[in-house]
Amino acid sequence: MSRTVLFRRILLIFLVLAVVLPISSTILFMTGGIFTSFGESTLATLFSRAAVVTGVLWGMDLVLLLLGVALGHLITREGE
């Protein structure tokens, strides 16, 4: 497999994660709120912390996506 194909596949994975992670974080946060209203504080805390973790992963994914796109731009510039 060529390096550019592998590089594009990795960027595609980062792009999909950039779309999926905030949606899953929102669902986890809302589920934690539902458990809070039911009086289940342990499960509410668990889901809230999972929402924070997915939010942090989303931030890291956005930074890696930005660096990957910049690196891809530099690589194509050198090939000209």
Buried (B, 14 or more C-beta within 10 A) or exposed (E): EEEEEEBEEBBEBBBEBBEEBBEBBEBBBEBBBEBBEEEBEEBBEBBBEBBBEBBEBBEEBBEBBEEBEEEBEEEEEEEE
